[in-house]
Amino acid sequence: MAHDLNTPRIMENTIAKGKIHVQTENIFPIIKKFLYSDHEIFLRELVANAVDASQKLKTLAAVGEFNGDIGRLLIEVDVNKDKKTITIKDRGIGMTSDEVIKYIAQIAISGAEEFVSKYKEKADSQIIGKFGLGFFSAFMVSKKVEIFSLSHKEGSKGVRWECDGNPEYIMEEVERSERGTEIVLHVAEDSEEFLEKSRIDDLLKKYCRFLPIEIKSGTTKNYPKEYLDKTWEEKQAIEKEGKKPEMIEEDNIINNPHPAWIKKPSELKDEDYDKFYSELYPGSFDKPLFHIHINVDFPFNLTGILFFPKIGRTFEPNKEKIQLYCRQVFVTEAVENIVPDFLMLLRGVIDSPDIPLNVSRSYLQADGNVKKISAHITKKVADKLEELFKKDRAEFEKKWEDIKLFVHFGMVSDEKFLERAQKFALLKNTEGSFFTLEEYKEKIKATQTNNDKKIVHIYATNKDEQHSYIAAAKERGLDVLIFDTPIDSHLINTLERKFEDVSFVRVDGETADQLVKKEENKVSKLTEDEKNALRPVVEQSVEKDKFMVMFEDLSETDPPMLIIKPEFMRRMKDMQALSPGGQFGMMPEFYNLVVNVNNPLIGKIMNEKDAEKQKSLTKQAADLALLAQGLLKGQDLTNFVKRSVELIN
């Protein structure tokens, strides 16, 4: 039974009294104010140290340097609000008085690094600590810190170390029968928020929920496991018989020491991945579409599981982000420098001891490994998508709408991903059929190659709003794709740059006859003089600064007038919309009003002798074109309705 930590039985002789070996008398204010960006991580550092101590003992036992009974390696975190203390207790390797001086009083030495260096050839030591300063994060929230420890070494004596936030410390022998270390934090007044057990439990769940040693935070009551494992029907039958068992008190274990990502993929089933996803994101109701299990040990260590959620067609801030761990210790969700931007749409975990962090683990430091890890993650994602496509294309096509934004984003932002994506990225046409990039080029090559020998990809962004344009294109034997995500304007530019033999034009960016520009001999029903005479009448029906009037020889069945926005102008507007801070400036709206000289109504307008009636018919035809594009609003729309009724009458 452990003694009362606040009233230790101190031996008469003091072992040591001295100063912590640092270069400045002001080390503790520096630690408290500048070294760590967030005070709450003191708990992560101290629990991680306790895990290290436990893992070290397992390593020594594995290599035959400890022959005692390891017992249950458990870390206990206790909050005593009355005494204003937080205690972190482990049953690990413990420390002698000399080791306390070496690893605590001499800050510059990292005990974990020295231990790993010594035993790396003998066993997989799995030591978390790398920084040496982790213990001193305790002083961010404490006015005094005590250490009670008993080494695993035979014949060791218990030791107590105390420091009140000044460089001076005292160390004494104490009677102690239980191997391991206890850190007792006497919490400062400005940090009493951490004396709430719920606050400590939340931090343990945030930073420590996947640490490899069990972490106990008090006790809880629950039904026996054999009862909990029964089906709902079996439980109902037991309750009807009045045999429902009593709840029993058990350790409240806050963590899962064996998360899915540290296991081999061969050990896991799909339901295991789904269960882990629910464990990572308890509030998520949708199952992920699929997952990628990463397990690399050369040339760097990297493990993890990435999940593909249903992304949809719009960019949304991902509140449930990818989480970065270092040997199962949570570090951050700010993984932008490790994971490429387009992969930030995914969820999951990556764990690597080779990712360089600053001393507080709060941000990444520049390092060549980071780029290598980022490139490897990208490759693994591309490999998985290609595998799924080849394995079951029909199933892949069903999921395409949910992942295409992610794939398109990757193709735009990562050249290597673009190279790989050509094998599985799909194009979907208005008929609902899917094609790879190469398959689609072969499909339309014969009918949609223009005078410049480019294969023209015609696309729509909204089937309903652009229905009349799509119908006109189809009447001419042209195929129309659907591009309906915010990233698609960038994707089009990327594909045109990548493939010199293709071009893209939106279905309403040209008249149907001009979507694929070819030399054709057409007969116009209006002479050039007649067009010049009609032009000022048409120009009066629209705003001159927004519309350019054009005359074209279209089919008689095409509308008398139609609105198109030149492809170049549309792309510039799209870039403006996606550019940060409007760096391209505010471009004015500009359209072409195309007059179909072969439509009978245009001939009627041309031959109308009554100037007012000619003006009214022209305005009606122009307003119909505006209405079709959703550009007729306000008073103009009211006048159009009124005029329509008059014309009908």
N, C-alpha and C positions, 0 to 999 in steps of 0.2 A: 504494500500500500504506500503510495507516495505521500510525503510529508506536506504540510501546509507551506505553500511556496512563499507566503508573506512572512512567515516566522521560522526560517530555516534554523536548524541546530548547527551553529557555526563552531568550528573547532577554535581553540584558543589562539593558535598561531596563524597569522596571516602568511599566505604563501608568497604573494607578490603585491607590490604597489608601484605604480609607475604611470607613464604617459603613453598614449597610443602613438605609434610611430608614423606621423604624418608631417608634411612640410609646413603646415600652417596651424595656428591656434584656432582658426575659425572654420574648421572642416565641417562641424555640425550645422551651422547656419547655411553653409554652402549646400550641404546635402538637402536640408529642409526646403530651401528656396529655389535652388537652381538645378540640382542633379536630376531630380525626378520631376517629370512634368505633371504627374497626378498623384496626390498623396495616397489614394486608395490602393495603389499597387504594392504598398508595404506588405499586404497580406499574401499577394502572389509570390513575392520574393522570399518571405519567411517559410511559407509552405513548400515552395520549390526547394529550398535548402533542406527542409525536413525529408522531402522525397529523396534528395541526393544522398543524405545520410543513410536512408533505408536501402537504397540501391547499392550503395557502397558495401554494406554488410552482405547483401546477396552475392555480390561479386567476390568478396573475400571467401565466402563459404564455397562458391563454385570452384575457386582455384585452390582450395584446401588450406587457406590461411586463417580460417575461423572454423573451429570444430564444435562450437557450442550450439545450443538450441536457438535457432532464429525466432521461433514462435510466430505469432501473428504480427506482421509489420503493419501497424496502424498509426495514422497521424490524427491527433485529437486537437480540435480547436475549441477553446472554452472562453466564454465571455462572462465575467463577473461584474455586473453593473454596480453592485454595492461597493466592492473593493476597487472599482474602476480599473480593472485589469483585463487583458486579453492574453491567453496562454496558448502557445503552439507547442505541442509535445510529440516527439517521435520516439521510436524504439530502434533507432538505427545504430550507426557505428559509434556514436558518442565521441567525447574528446577528453584527453588528458589535460593537465594544467599547462604543459608545454605547448600542446596543440591550440589551446585557447589563446595563448599569447601569440602563437605564430599566425593563426587564421583570423583572429578577431582583432588583436591589438596591432598587428602589422597589416594595415589595410591593403597595401600594394600587392599582396600575395593572394592568388586565387587557389584555394584548396581544391576545388573541383578540377581545375586544369592540371594541377600537379598530380592528382590521383589518376586522372585519365591517362596522362602521359606515362605513368608507371605501369598501368595495368592494361593498356590498349592491346597489347599482344596476347594477353592471357584470357580475356573475356570481353563480352559486349557490355561495357560498364553502364551505359545509358545514364550518364550523369548530366543533369540539366544545367547546373550553375556554370557560368563562364566569366563572371565579371568581378568577383571578389568583394565588391561593394554592396552586394545585395542585402546582407544583414543590416547594414547601416541605414537602410530605408526605414527601419523600425523607429529611428529618431525623428522622423517626420511627424509622427503622431504621439510620441511618448515623451514624458518628462524624465523618466528613468527606465532603464532596461536591465533585467537580470537574466543571466544564463545559469542553468543548473545542468550539469552533465556528468555522465559516468561512461568512460571508454569501455569498448568491448574487450580491450586487452586485459589479460589475466593479471590480477593484483592491482588494478587501477583503483584510485580513490576518487570519490566524488569531488566536484569542484563547483564553486559559485563565483560568478563574475558579475560585477555591477558597474554601471556608468550612468551618470545623471545628465549627460548631454554636454559635458566638458571633456577635454582631452584626458583628465585624470580618471583612472579606474582603480578598483580594488578587486582582488581575487583571493578566495579563501577555500580551505578544505571543508567539505560538508559530508555528513553521512548520507549515503545514497545507495540503495540496493538494486534499483532498476536501470538497466542499460539504456542509453539514449540521451536525448537533450530536450530540455524545456526552455523555451524563451518566454519570459514574462514581461509584458509591456504595461507600464504604469501610464495610462493614457492621459495626455495633457488636456487642459480645459478646452482648448480650441479644437479638439478632435473628438469630443465626447459623442459625436454622431456614430462613431464606430463601436460604442458600447451597446448599441441596439443589436440584438441577436439577428433580427431580420436583415439588417444592413450587412452583417458579416456573412450570413448565409447567401445573400445575393452576390456578394463579391466572390465567395467560393464557387458558386455556380458559374459566374462569368469567367473567372481565370483558371479555376482548378477542376472543372467538372470532368476532365479526361486524364487527369494525372494518374500515373501507373501504380500508386499506392493508395489504399483506401483512406478516405478522409472522413472522420467522424465529427459531427457537430451536434452534440447532445443526443437525446434518444427520442423515439417516436413510438406510437402504438399502432399495431396493425394486426390483421387476422393471420393465422398460421399459413405458411406458403401452400401446404397441401389443400387448404380450403380455397385460397385465391386462385389456384391452378384449375379448379373445377369449372365446368361449363355453367352458364346461367341457369339452365334447367336443373342441374344437380344441386346448385345452391338453393334454388326454390324448394326442392324436395326436402333438403336438410332443414330449412327454416320451418317448413310445415310440420316436421316431426319434433320441432323444438330443440334441435341439436346443434344450433348455430354456435360455433366455438367462441370463447372469450378472446378479446384482443390481447395481444401480448406486447410487452415493452421490448424494443430492440434498438440497436445502434442506428442512428440516423446517418447513413452513409450518403454523402453529398455528391459523390462522383462515380463515374463508370471507368474503372481502371483498364478496361480492355475494349476501347472503341473500335469500330469496324475498320478504320483506315490502317490500323497496325497489324491487321490480320492479312493472310494471303487471300487473293480473290477466289482461289479454289475452295476456301473454307466457308464462303458466303453464298447465300442464295438471294434471289431478287427481293424476297420479303425481308431479309436481313438489311439490305440497303434501304428499303422503304422505312423500316423501323428506325434506322440510324438517322435518316432524313427528318423524321418526326421528332427525334431526340434533339437534333440541331435546331429545328425551327418548330417549336411546339404549336404555334398558332396557324401553321399552314395546313389547309384542308386538301389542296390539290397534290396528288402524287407527282413526282418528277417524271419527265418523259423517259429519260434514261440517265445513266451515270457513267463516269470514267474513273477507274481505280488506278492510281499512280503509285508505282513502287520502283524506285531507282536507287541503286547503291554505288554507281560509278558513272561519270567522274565526280558526282556529288551525291549526297544523301537527300532524297526527296520522297515523301509518301503523301498520300491524301486521296480524297474522293471528291470529284466535282459532279454536280447534278445539273441537268438541263430542266429548268422550270418551263411552264408555258409562258412564252414571252409576249406573244401577240404582235400587233402591228405598230405600236407606239413606244417611244422611249419613256420609261418610268423610273424614278429613283428607286434603286434596289435597297430597301430597308434591311433585308436579310442577306447580308453580304457574305463573300468568301472570308473565312476566318483563317488567320495565320497562327500556327503553333510552332513552338520550338521544343521538341521532345515532350510533346503532350501538354506543355504549358501554354495557355492562351497568351498571345502577344498583342495582336491588333486586328482590326477589320480594314485598316488602311493599307491595302495590298497593291496599290496602284503601280508601284515600281517593280513589283514582282510579276504581277499578272497583267498581260496586255489589256488595253482599254476595252476591246470588244468582249473579252472574257469576263469583264466585270458584270455582265448580264447573267452570269451563272451563279450558283450557290455551292457551298461545300466547305471543305477543309484542305489546307496544304500545311505540311509539317516538314521543317528542315532545320537541322542544326548548323547548316552551312550558309544560312542567310545572315549577312553581317548587320548587327543592330548596334545602336549606341548603348551606352552603359545602362540606361534605364529601359532599354528595349522599346522605346517609344517611337523611333523612326529608323529607317534603313540608312546605312552608310554605303557610299559608292563602292562597288566591287564587281569584278568580272564574273563572279559566280551568279550574280543576280540576272545578268543578261542570258547566261547559259540556261538557268532555270526557267526563265520566261520563255525562251525559245523551245525548250523541251516540253513545257506545258502546252504551248501552241501546237507542237507536233502531235502530242498525244490526243488532243481534241480532234485534230484533222484526221488522224488514224481511226479514231472511234467513229466519226461520221462516215468515213469511207467504208468502214467495216459494216456499219448498219445498212448503208445503201446497197452494198453488194449482197449482203445476207438476205434481205427481204425488202426489195424495192417498193412493193405495194404498201407495206407498213411504214416505210420511210416517207412515202408520198402523203400518207394520212397525217403525219406529224409535221409536214413541211410548213404549213401555215403558222405553226407555233414556234418554229425555230428560224424561219427565213430571215427575220430582222437581224438575228444574231449572226447568221452566216454572211449576209450582205455587209454588215458592219465589219466583220473580219476581212472580207475580200477588199474592202475599201481601205482599211487601215494597216494591213499586214501583207507585204508582198509575197512572203513565203506561204502564208495561208491561202492567198489567192491562187498560187500555183497548184496547191493541193486541192482546193475547192472546185477546180474545173472538173474534177471527176465525179462530184456528188451534188454540186449546186444545181438547183432546178429552176426552170422557167415555166410558168403556167399561163396558158392562153385563155381566152374568154370562153372556150368550150370546156374548160376544166381539165385539159390534158397537160401532162408534165413532160418536160424534155430537159436533157442536159444541154449545156451550151453548144456542144458539137452536134448533138442530135438536131437541135433546132436550126442551126445553120444549114444542115443538109436538107431539112424539110422545106425551107423557104428560098433556097438558093435559086431555083429555077424561075420563081415568080416575083421575087422581091430583090433582084439585083439591079442597081440603077446604072446610069450612064458612066459613073465613075468606078464601076466594078465593085462597089460596096454592097454588102448584103444588108438590106434595110430592115431593122427590127422596129415594128410599129407597136406602140404600147398605149394603154389607157390607164388612168389612175382611179377611175370610178365608172363601173359598168353602167350604172343607171344614169348618171349625169351626162355621160358621153355616148349614150345609146345610139343617137342618130348618126354620129360620126362613125361608130363601130359598124353599124348597119351598112353605111355607104361604102366602107372599106371592104366588108365581106361581099357586097354585090360585085365588086371588082376582083374577087378571088384572092383577097389579101387576108393574112392571118394577123390577129391582134393579141398581144401579151397583156397581162395585168401586172402593173408595178404600183403598189399601193402603200409602201412604207416610207417614212420620212427620209430614210437614207438612200432611197433609190435614185435620186438625182445625182448623187455622188457616185453610185454604182455605175450608172450609165457612162459618166465621164471616165471612170476607171476602165470599163470594158472597151470603150472606144480607143483609149490610150494603149491598152494591152493588145488588142486585136485590130490591126490596121485595115482589115477587110470588112469591118462591120460599122454600121452607124445606127443611131436610134432617133426616132421622131415620134412625138406624141400624136395620137390619132386626130386630135383637133389642132395640130400645129401646122397643118397644110390642108388644102382641099384634097378630097379623096384621090383625084386624078394626079395630084402632085406629091403624094406621100412617097411614091417610088418614081423618081424623075426619069422619064424616058422620052426619047424623041417620038412624037406622034403628030400626025397631020389631022388637024381639027378644022371643022367648018363653023365659022361664027355667024350668028343670025343678025349681028349688028356690025355696021361698018365703023371704022375708026372715027369718022365724023359724028356718027350717031352716039358713040360712046362719049366723045368729048362734049356733046350737047347735053347728055344725061348726067355727066359727072357733077356739075354744080347743084343739081336738084338732089342727088344722093347725099352730097356733102352737107347740105342743109339739115338732113335728118339725123345727124350724129354730131358729137362734139369733135371739132376739128383737131384739137390738141391730143385726143386719145385714139383717133381712128384714121387709118389711111385707106382710102377707097381704091379698090382694085377691080378690074374686069377680067373674068376668066370664062373660057368656053367649056362649061361643065355639061353634064348630062341634063336632058330635059326633066328628068325625074328628081334631080337634086333641088334643094331649096332655092328660092329666088335670090336670097342673100344669106350669107352665113358669116359668123365671126371666127377668126382664127388668131392665135397668138403665136408669132414666129418662135421657132424652137430656141434660137439664140437668146431672145428676150426672156423666155420662160426660165431657161437655165440660170441666167443672171439673177432673176428674181428669187429662184430657189436657193442659190448660193447666199444671197442677201439674207434670206429668212433664217438660214442655219449658221450664219457667221456671227461670232461674238461681238456684241456692241455695235452691230450694223456697220462694219468696217468698209462695206462697199457703198455706203451712202444710201439715201432713199431714192430708188429708181421709180420713175413715174409708170403708171399702167399704160400700156400701149397695145393696140390690136389692129388687125387688118379686117376691114369690112369688104368681103368678096361679093361682087355682083355677078350672078350666073346669067350671062347674056343669052343663054339658050332656053331659059325657063319662060314659059308662055306669059307669066305675069309681068316679067320685065319688058317683053314685047308690047304688052298692053299699056304699061306705063309710058313706054317710048312713044306710042301712037296716040296717047291721050291729049286732046286739044285743049281741054279745060285745065288751066294752070293750077287752080286750087285743088281740083280732083287729082291731078297728077302728083301734086305735093303730098296729098293725104294718102294716096296709095303707096307712094315711096316711103313715107314715114311708117306706114303700117308694116311694110315688108322689112324695113330696118329694125323696127321694134320686135318683130317676130324672131329675128336673128338674135337680138339682145336677150329676149326672154328665154330662148333656148340655152343660153350660157349663164342665166341667172344674173344678168347685168341690168335688167330693167326693174327699177325700184321707184318708190316715192311717187311724186306727182306724175312722172312719166308713165308709170304703171297704171295709175288712175286714168290718165288720158287715153292710154291704149285700150283699156276695157271699154271706155265710153265710145271711142271711135269704132271699135269692133262691133258694138251693138248697132251703131248708126249704119255701118256698111252692110250688116246683115239685113236690116230693115230696108 
